[in-house]
C-alpha cells in the first residue's frame, strides 16, 4: 500500500465516520421535541419539532459524504485489480 493509497484510505474512513456522526445527530434532532412557547408560534401553529429541517439536511449531507467515500473506494479498488 503506497503513501497515496494510505492517505486516500484515511480520507475514506474519515468521510464515513463523519457521515455516521451526522446520521446520529440527525436522529436526535429529528426526534427532539422542544417546548412550544405558546399556543401559536410564527407559523400559526405551535410546533415542538423545530429541528426536523436541520435533521433532514444533516441526513442529506451525510448521504453525499457516503457516496463520495464509496466512489473514491471504487476508483481505488479498480486501480489494484
LINGIMO-V66204 format. One record per residue. PSI is psi in whole degrees, -180 to 180 (none if undefined). OMEGA is omega in whole degrees, -180 to 180 (999 if undefined). BURIAL is + if it has 24 or more other ideal C-beta (glycine too) atoms within 12 Angstrom, else -. Layout:
psi=PSI omega=OMEGA burial=BURIAL
psi=PSI omega=OMEGA burial=BURIAL
//
This chain:
psi=119 omega=-179 burial=-
psi=174 omega=-179 burial=-
psi=-41 omega=179 burial=-
psi=-39 omega=179 burial=-
psi=-36 omega=180 burial=-
psi=-38 omega=179 burial=-
psi=-34 omega=176 burial=-
psi=-38 omega=178 burial=+
psi=-43 omega=178 burial=-
psi=-39 omega=179 burial=-
psi=-41 omega=179 burial=-
psi=-43 omega=179 burial=+
psi=-42 omega=178 burial=-
psi=-44 omega=178 burial=-
psi=-42 omega=180 burial=+
psi=-39 omega=178 burial=+
psi=-41 omega=178 burial=-
psi=-40 omega=178 burial=-
psi=-43 omega=179 burial=+
psi=-40 omega=178 burial=-
psi=-42 omega=178 burial=-
psi=-40 omega=178 burial=+
psi=-41 omega=179 burial=+
psi=-44 omega=180 burial=-
psi=-40 omega=-180 burial=-
psi=-33 omega=176 burial=+
psi=-40 omega=177 burial=-
psi=-47 omega=-180 burial=-
psi=-40 omega=-177 burial=-
psi=-35 omega=-177 burial=-
psi=-8 omega=-178 burial=-
psi=129 omega=177 burial=-
psi=107 omega=-180 burial=-
psi=177 omega=178 burial=-
psi=129 omega=174 burial=-
psi=137 omega=-173 burial=-
psi=30 omega=179 burial=-
psi=178 omega=-179 burial=-
psi=-39 omega=178 burial=-
psi=137 omega=175 burial=-
psi=-165 omega=-176 burial=-
psi=-33 omega=-178 burial=-
psi=-1 omega=180 burial=-
psi=-23 omega=179 burial=-
psi=144 omega=179 burial=-
psi=128 omega=180 burial=-
psi=126 omega=178 burial=-
psi=-13 omega=-178 burial=-
psi=71 omega=-175 burial=-
psi=-14 omega=-173 burial=-
psi=9 omega=-177 burial=-
psi=-36 omega=177 burial=-
psi=-41 omega=177 burial=-
psi=-41 omega=-180 burial=-
psi=-42 omega=-180 burial=+
psi=-37 omega=178 burial=-
psi=-34 omega=175 burial=-
psi=-41 omega=178 burial=+
psi=-41 omega=178 burial=+
psi=-45 omega=-180 burial=-
psi=-39 omega=176 burial=-
psi=-37 omega=177 burial=+
psi=-40 omega=178 burial=-
psi=-41 omega=178 burial=-
psi=-39 omega=178 burial=+
psi=-40 omega=178 burial=-
psi=-42 omega=179 burial=-
psi=-43 omega=178 burial=-
psi=-39 omega=180 burial=+
psi=-43 omega=179 burial=-
psi=-42 omega=178 burial=-
psi=-42 omega=179 burial=+
psi=-42 omega=-180 burial=-
psi=-41 omega=178 burial=-
psi=-41 omega=-179 burial=-
psi=-39 omega=-178 burial=-
psi=-30 omega=177 burial=-
psi=-29 omega=180 burial=-
psi=-25 omega=-178 burial=-
psi=-11 omega=-178 burial=-
psi=none omega=999 burial=-
//
